[in-house]
């Protein structure tokens, strides 16, 4: 049987998880800004596939967006990895907080 964790140890783990989550979120947001800048660069150079429509979203199923998807694929993959890391860090932090709530 494992040793019961103390309140101080649990608070330390929560603090560490919160810092990790904040760092992951900051990185994810930075990568999102980079991705948006690449979208803007591409559309400035090649034009938007639907210039007369107010559409903002990129449709991966629409062949007209294939060029921008290829152009931004590496940045998009980095953003997806950062999003996964952020979600994992948040889940870990929430789990630790729930553990603290049960202990009180």
N, C-alpha and C positions, 0 to 999 in steps of 0.2 A: 504494500500500500504506500502511496506517495505521501510525502509530508505536506500538511496543510499550509498554504501560502498565507503570509501575514498581510495585514491591511497595507502596511507600508510598501511591501514588495508588489502588491497588486496595483497600488497607486503609481509606483515607479514604472510598471509595465504599461499602464494606461498612458502615462505621460510620454513614454517612448513611442508608443503606438500613435499617439496624437501628432507627435513631431514627424514620424514617418509618413503619416497620412497627409499632413500639410506639405511636406516636401514633394510627395508624389503628385498631389493636386497642382502645385506650382509648376512642376515639370509638364504635366498634362496640358495645363493652360498655355504654357509657352509653346508647346508643340502645336496646339490648336491655332495660335496666332501665326505660327510659321506656315501651317497648312493654308490658312485663309490668305496669307500674303502670296503663296504660290498660285492659288486660284485666281487672285486678282491679276497677277503677272501674266498668267496664261490667257485670261479673257481680254486683257489689254492688248496682248500681242496678236491673238487670233480671233477675237470677237466672241460674243456669247452665241450659242447655238439658236437661241430664241430671243433676239434683240428687242422685239416688240411686245414681249410678254413680261409681266412683273414677276416671273418665276425666279426664286432664289435658290431652291434646292437643286442639287445635282442628282440626276436619276441614273444609277448605275446600269439599269436595264435599257436605257435609251442609247442607241449607237452614236448619236450626235455628241455625247459626252465622253466617248472612248478616248479621245485625245487628251483631255484634261485628266482623266483617270490614270492614264499611263504616265503623264507628266508628274502627277502628284503621288504616285503609288508608294514610293519609298517613304515619304513624309507621312502618308496616311498609315502605313504599317507601323511606323514609330509611334504615332498617336494612338493607334489601337493597343499597342503593347503598354503604353503609359496609362491608358484608360483601364486596362485589366489590372495593372499594378495598383492604381488608385482605388479601384473597387475592392481589391483584396485587402489593402491597408485599412480601408474604412470598415470592412467586415470584421477584421481582427480587433480594431478599436471598439466597435460596438459590442462584440462578444465579451471583451474584457470589462466593459462598463456594465453589461448585464450580469456578469459574474459578481461584480462589486455590489450591485443592487440586491442580488440574492443573498449575499453575505451579510448585509445590514439588517 
